[in-house]
Every structure is written in structure tokens, then in C-alpha cells.
């Protein structure tokens, strides 16, 4: 049937190591026997989620965690991101409520950053800036964004989803929020900055945030969709479907590397 041709064989099977023989091996054998073809090209084997004491969750122990309870209290994006950060190859992970709360704080950080951007530039009519009007901070964050896209793409292709989450966390929290947003406050409120320079900074603020939402979307789909719907129209990136899932994944070529700008900002950080 058309559906069988579309979905068999598939590309990747995601599974825990505890059912390799009970499920994965049998799928391979049955596929080879009845379809004369393997059912999937790759198998991603992840660890198990255990309780805080390292025990396997079971009804008899009463130590199970209901995902719906976590989602109801902290949100689906928080749970997804927390699980991915603990997904190191070859290892099980322990479930701690403290980790969920820490991840919730990260989601709040993204939300607050987007609110800052929208409050400060929503009234401006943004146009793509000339390179000459970009500040050192603008060039710095664009260069860091290029590297983040490269690292996340490489990690996804290597099935290192823990590295995907770590790269996203480091870029958003440490580079975009803690440093770049602070630099932009001075530029946007400066009496000495020209209209072109303010436009360049405002455009970069939105352009990087919009690209970050597309970068983070596979991990945190709901938060990113909400923010993307507000940022994409500001720089002409809103598609006809009005959904981020149909937007192109960010490419390295979208941003320029600037090692000098990185060195200048890193010098300020060290001071």
C-alpha cells in the first residue's frame, strides 16, 4: 500500500536497552522474513529513567513518576528538556524533582528574554541592517549563533542529544541573556547611537531570537511556537502555515563568524 511504502523501512528506531532482544531483534527478524528488508536503518538505544535512589520504576515499589503529573505542574517542554539533558550515551538517569525545577527556570529565562525583546523593539519598523551599523556586541552574538547552529546540527546527526541540550542552554543563558541583552540595553537607550545603529541592534535581537526558537523547537516545541509567532513576522520569516514546524531549520550560513568581536567581548567578560 502507499502507506507501507512511505513508512517501511523507517529511518530510526528509538528504544531502551532492556528490550533489545524482546522487541528490536524480533522486529529485525520478522522484517527480514516477511518484507525481505530491514525495518529500520539505525537504532538509537537510550538508558532508563530511574528513581532518585537509582531503582527501576515499578508498580510494586510504588516509585513511578506519572509524566502527566510533571507536565501539569511544570509543562511538557520542561519535562522534555530535562530528560534530554540527562540522556548521556550508555547511562541511565535518575529522576530528581530539583532537576525539573531547574529546567523550569531555564524555560522562564527564555520567556523573559523574549518579553524583553518584544517590549523594546515591537514598536520599531525593522529593516535588514548594513554590516557597518552592527555593534561589536551584535557581531559577537551572530558569531556565537553560527557556532551554536553548527554544534547542535552535528550533535543531532551523532545522536548526542545531551550535547544538543547543553549547547542550547549555554548559548541562551550565558551568551544571549547574560551578556548580549545587557549590551543592547545601552545601545537602544543611548542618545549617541544613530537610528541605523539602533535598528541594527534591534534587528539582531529579533533575528537571533527567531533563529534560536527554530533551533530549540525539536526539544521545546510549545514555548518556541508561541515566541516564534511573535518574532517571525517582525523580520519577514512567518510562513503561510503560521507554524514553526514548517519553518526551515537554522543553517550556519545564516550568520557570519567574527573572531575579533568574540575576542573583544571575551576580554570584557574577563575584566
N, C-alpha and C positions, 0 to 999 in steps of 0.2 A: 504494500500500500504506500501511498505518498508519505504518510506519517512515519512508516517504518524506514523508508529511505532517508528521511530527514533526520531521524533520531538514532538510527543504528548503522554503524557503530557511533558511540558518542566520543567526546574527546577526553574527559577526565572523570574518574570516579573518586569521590571523597569519602573516606571511611576510617574508622578506628582500627587499631591493630588487633583488637580482641576478636574480630570476626573475619580475619583474612582467610582462614580455612573454611569456616562455616558459610561464608557468603561470597567473598571475592573469588576464591579458587573455583567454586562451583559455577559461578557466572561465566568464568572463562571457559570451563569445560563444556557447559551447555551451549554457549555461543559458538564454540568451535564445532561442536557436534551437529547442531540444528541449523546454524546460519552459515557455517563454513567461513566464519570471520570472527575476529576478536570483538568483544562488546565495547571495549574502550581502549584508548591508546595509552593513557597514563593513569596511575593510581596514586593519589595523594593520601598517605597514611598519617593521621594525626594521633596525638595522645588522648588520654581520657581526662575528663573533668572529675576530680575527686573532692571530697570534703576538706575542711581546713586541717584535719588530722591525717590526711593522706589516704583515707579509706575510700573504697569504691562505693558509690551511692547505691543504696538498695532499700526496698520497702521494709525488709526485716529489721534493718538498723534504724530506719526512720530518719536517715540523714540526707534524704534527697532535697534538691532545690528545685522548686517549681519556676521555670523560666517566665511564666505569665505573672508570677508574683514580683519577680525582679523588674519585668517590663512595666508593670502597673506602677511601681514605686519610683523607678529611675529612668524608664524609657528604653525602647528597643535598641536605639543607636548606642546607648551607654553599654548595654549588655554585649552587643556585637563587638564593640571596640575593646572591651575588657577581655573578652575571650581571645581575640586575635593577638593582643599584646602578650598573652601567656602561651601562645601556640609556638613554642620552640621545638624544632625537629627532634624526635626521639625522646621527648619528655612528656610526662603527664603534668597537669597543672592543678593546683589546689584552689578551691573557691573561697575567697575571703570577701565579706561584705565591705571591708575597708577599701578593697581594690575597686569595687563597684562605685563607691562614693568618690574615690579619686578620679575615676573616669568620668563620672557625672560632672565634676568640677571642670574637667577639660572641655566637655560639651558646653558648659556655661561660658567658658572662656571664648570659645568660637562664637557663641551667640552674642556676647557682649562686644566682641570685636566688630561683628557685623553691624551692631546697633551704632557703634561709634562712627563707622564709615558712613552709614546711611544718614545719620543725623548731621554730619559735617559736609557731605557733598551732594545730598539729594536735590538741593535747590540749584545746583550748578549744571550748566549745559556742557557736558564733557566732549572734548574732541581729542583725537589721537595726537599726542604731543611730538614735537621735534626732539631729537636726542639732545640738542644743545640746551633745552629747557629743563632736562631732568637733573635733579639734585644728586649729590653723592649717595644719599640715602635711597633715592629711587633706583639708581643703578645697582646699588648693593642688593636690594630685595629682589630685583629682577634676576640678578645673577644667582642668588640663592634659590630662587624659584626654579630656575633652569636645572640646577643640580638636584633639587628635590624631585622633580619630574623624572630625571634620569635614574635616580636611586630607587624610586617607587616602581618604575617600569621594570627595572632589572630584577627587583625583589619579587614582583608578581610573576615574572617569567620563570624565576627559580623556585617558586612556591615557598618563599620565605616571607610569609605573611606577618610574622612578628617584626621583621625588619621594615615592612611596609608601615605598620602602625608606629614604630619608633621614629621613622623618618618624618612622618606626618606630624607627630607630637612635637618633635624637636623644632621643625620649621615653624609651625603655627605658634607654639607657646614662646619659644626662645628668640626666634628671629622676627616674625611678623608682629606679634603682640608686644613683647617686652621691649623691643628696640625700634622697629620701623614705625609703629603707631606713635611712639613718643616723639620721634623726629618730625613726623608730619604735623603734629600739633603746632610746633614752632613755625613751620613754613606756611601753613594755612592761615595762621593768625598774624603773620608778620606784615608790617606796613612797608617793609623794604622789598618784599618779594613781588615780582611783576605778576600780572594776570596770567601770562603764559606759564610762569613757573608754578603758580598755584594750580592751574589746570593740569600741568604735568604730574604733580604730586597726587591730586585728586583722582586723575585717570589711573595712575599706577595703583593707588589704594584699591580701586574697584576692580581693575583688570586682574591683579594678583589674587584678590579675594574670590573673584568669579572662577579663576582657574583652579584655585585651591579646592573650591567646592566640587568641581568636576574630578579632581584628583582623589578627594576623600569619599566621593559618592559610593563606591563599592563597599566601603566599610560602614559609613553612617548615612544611609540613603534618605532618611526623613528630614533631618536637620539641614542637609545640603540642598535638598529640593526647595525647602522654604526660603533659604537665603539666596539661592541661585535665581529664583523667580524675581527677586527684588534687585539683584545686581546685574544680571544678564541684559535687561533692557537698557541699562544706562550706558552700555558700550556696544550696543547693537548685536548682542550674542543670543538673544531669545529666539528659539526655533518655533516653527509653526505649531508643533505639538505642545509647546509650553511645558516641557518636561526635561529634566536634566539627563534622564536615562538615554535620551535620543541625541544628546549633545556629544560631540567628539571628545575623546579622552585627550588630556593635555599632551603636547609634544614639546620636546626640548627646543625645537626650532622656534617656538612661540616667544622665547625670551633670549636675551643676549648675555653672554658671560662678561664680567668686568672684574678682573682680579684686583685692579688698583682700587676700585671702590670697596671691594671686600676688605682689602688690607687697611684702607683708611678707617672704615667703621670698626674693624677689629682692634685697631690702635686705640680708638676712643673707648671701646669696651674695656681694654686692659687698664686704661688710665682710671 
